[in-house]
Amino acid sequence: MSYDSLLEQTRATLREVLPEEIEVTDIELEGPHIVLYTKQLDAFLSGGDYLRQVAQRLRRRVLVRSDPASLIDPKEAEKLIREKIPPEAEITGLFFEPETGEVAIEAANPGAAIGRQGSTLNELKRTIGWIPTVIRTPPIPSKTVEEVRIHLRNQFDSRRGFLKKVGIRIARDRLPEKIWARNTALGGYREVGRSAHLLSTQNSKVLIDCGIDPGSDRTPYFSAPELLPLDSLDAVVITHAHLDHCGLVPTLLKYGRSTARRRRGT
């Protein structure tokens, strides 16, 4: 199924499932998700199982968000959030993302902020229009965690662009019948450390893990011809955050950018 045909199928499904008073103002792809924007978020979420019906018919993961034009002012939203979430949740921060209509609620006691079976968050969705998510306050103040979260918010546009590109590729036409996949061992085989596996197909290159060897200065085989040039990678997937699986990602990013600059002649 192509990107255009997926959008048309989504529009047709929405016409079948949603009542006329619920308008979907935009449809986007973000990675494996189809994202729907509406000015009637409350009606969409409280209207039985609209979201489940749409997801089942499309056989895709579907998210629904408020149209940016319908979001209430963040200051008013913050006031309502603090009124509805009980004090024992101990809110330590609120972070609004107008691009997605989401608000991250940092709380020392996430369970109290979420409510029984998500009751508090569901009520907030209907009250403020913003989609609330809860993240735990670090038990020990951490400048690293704070800077990572700030970086993720500041880099939202690039992350969103990447997810859209991935979504379009997922929705592309079926590949020819003669397809192949190859796994190249770049590190972590018959040893502990420097885990790195290159998964290649005729259309993509994905690096799975990029770690250090804690006991030496050996690195994955970055010079392997299948891997070069480094900026030809479509994605890097980290299985978990141990250094033997992720410790060399900053190095890969640095040298990948250097390769890209050299190829452009800058």
Helices and strands as residue ranges (DSSP letters): H 3-17, E 24-30, E 33-38, H 41-46, H 50-58, E 61-66, G 68-70, H 74-84, G 87-89, E 91-97, E 102-107, H 110-114, G 116-118, H 119-128, E 131-136, H 143-154, H 156-170, E 181-187, E 196-201, E 205-208, G 230-232, E 235-237, H 243-246, H 249-264
